[in-house]
Amino acid sequence: MSLNDLLLHAKSLWTVWFFLIFVGVVAWTMWPSRRRELESQGRIPLQDDDQPRGGHDHGR
């Protein structure tokens, strides 16, 4: 087997490699034990932390 043949096979395996990585990331994200952590992180953009603590909105 020449180096060109090996390179041809390696190029075709990248698709399989990236598909396995994708399936792994989806499985890791959807794992039931991670639910509470991911739900709390999903609420971060909805939190009202950009308002000053004094209750004034300073011209907004």
C-alpha positions in Angstrom: 0.0 0.0 0.0 1.5 3.3 -1.1 1.3 6.6 0.8 -1.3 7.9 -1.7 -3.6 4.9 -1.0 -3.2 5.5 2.7 -4.0 9.2 2.3 -7.1 8.3 0.2 -8.4 6.0 3.0 -7.6 8.5 5.7 -9.6 11.2 3.9 -12.6 8.9 3.8 -12.3 8.2 7.6 -12.6 11.9 8.5 -16.3 11.8 7.8 -16.7 8.8 10.1 -14.5 10.5 12.8 -16.5 13.8 12.7 -19.8 11.9 12.8 -18.6 10.0 15.9 -17.6 13.3 17.5 -21.0 14.8 16.7 -22.8 11.8 18.2 -20.6 11.9 21.3 -21.3 15.6 21.9 -25.0 15.2 21.4 -25.1 12.2 23.8 -23.0 14.1 26.4 -25.3 17.1 26.2 -28.5 15.1 26.4 -27.3 12.9 29.2 -30.0 12.8 32.0 -27.6 13.7 34.8 -26.6 17.0 33.1 -30.2 18.3 32.9 -30.2 20.5 35.9 -26.9 22.1 35.0 -27.9 22.8 31.4 -31.3 24.2 32.4 -29.6 26.7 34.8 -27.1 27.7 32.0 -30.0 28.1 29.6 -31.6 30.7 31.9 -28.4 32.9 32.0 -29.5 35.2 29.1 -32.9 35.7 30.7 -31.5 36.9 34.0 -31.8 40.6 34.7 -28.3 41.2 36.0 -27.6 44.3 33.9 -29.9 46.5 36.1 -28.1 48.4 38.8 -28.8 47.1 42.3 -30.3 50.4 43.6 -33.4 50.0 41.5 -32.7 53.0 39.3 -32.3 52.5 35.6 -30.1 55.7 35.1 -31.7 57.1 32.0 -32.4 53.8 30.2 
